Amino acid sequence: MRIVFRMSPEDSQSLIDTTAAAQLGVQSALFQNEEEGILEKFQPYAVPSESWLLWLETQLQTPREVRTLA
């Protein structure tokens, strides 16, 4: 299993037998599982949703004794 980020076409070809990693954006990566033949693109660094940020804000403003992990 491998996870690769953007790299040169030569390095990508050498590491995962395809130049796919050369076309990745800054916020993307590839997961490769050679045993199962999987090559999957994913975003390891996603921007938190606005609803989650609002939830976090309320949690940080609530006294520690009554906080809940909803």
N, C-alpha and C positions, 0 to 999 in steps of 0.2 A: 504494500500500500504506500502511496506517495501523495503528498500535497505539494503543488508547485504554484508559484506566482509568476508574474510576467518576467520573461527572460528572452534572450536572443533566439532566433529560429534554430541556430546550430545547437545551442545548449538544450533547448526543448526537444529537438529530434534525438539527441544523444540520451537524454534522461527518460523520456516517456514515449519515444518512437513516433512522435508527431510534432508538427510545428505549432500546435494549438496554443501553447503557452505564450507564444510571441504575439498573439492577437488579443491577449487579455487586457482589460482596463486596470486602472489603479486599484479599484475596490473589488477585484475578482481574483479567484484562484481556481485551480482544478484539483479534483480528487481522483486518483487513479487506483483501481484495485485490479491488478493483473490477473489474479486467479479467477475473478468473475467477469473480466472483460469490461469493466465499468470505467468511463471517463466522464466525470460530472462537474459542471461549472457551478460555483457557489460564491456567495459574498460573505467572507469571514468578518467584515467590518460593516455592519449595517447601522444606519442612523436610527436611533430610538424613535418610536412613534410618538406623536403629540400626546395621545391619551396616556401612554406610559410616563412621559415626562410630567404631566399634570398629576398623575397618581403619586409619583415620587415626591413632587412638591408638597402635596398634602401630608404624606408620610413624614417628611422632614419637619413639618410645622406642628405635628401632633406630639404631645408629650410621650416620652419613651414607654411608660407603663401601659398605655392603651393602644399602642401600634398593633396593627394586624397585617398579615401578609395575604391580602386578598388577591 
